[in-house]
């Protein structure tokens, strides 16, 4: 559905709503306990890099800053960066600066059936994490899921962290 002449925000949102309603609450298959994943923004088509100030999705390749370890607890998911810090969603930014994982560091992830893609929502505030037009940073203060992320997993990603 990417061949439309409409802007991505126009064709993506209805498609996501339909897909996600059908698979509501299912985690993408790559998000399993202890897995190592890269996170790619479908808005920027770039990989997301860990940061204490903000997570930015502007990297063309995957290095250690683009690799996250996954925690799954009761259907919710958390992400730990290469420094061992946990990522916390806030209205202003997604920041990876928490030393422990708690409710504030967990996400609801609504996966699109049969893909490694899903929308992220703060399990605390119930606000959606999105990358909005013209910027590369993830903000977690939206009322609607306007874009999603691809969670890719491969054995070679784990070796990046070693």
Buried (B, 14 or more C-beta within 10 A) or exposed (E): EEEEEEEBEEBBBEEBEEBBEEBEEBBBEBBEEEBBBBBBBBBBEBBBBBBEEBBBBBBEEBEBBBBBBBBBEEEBBBBBBBEEBBBBBBEEBBBBBBEEBEEBBBBBBBBBEEBBBBBBBBBBEEBBBBBBEEBBBBBBBBEEBBBBBBBBBEEEBBEBBE
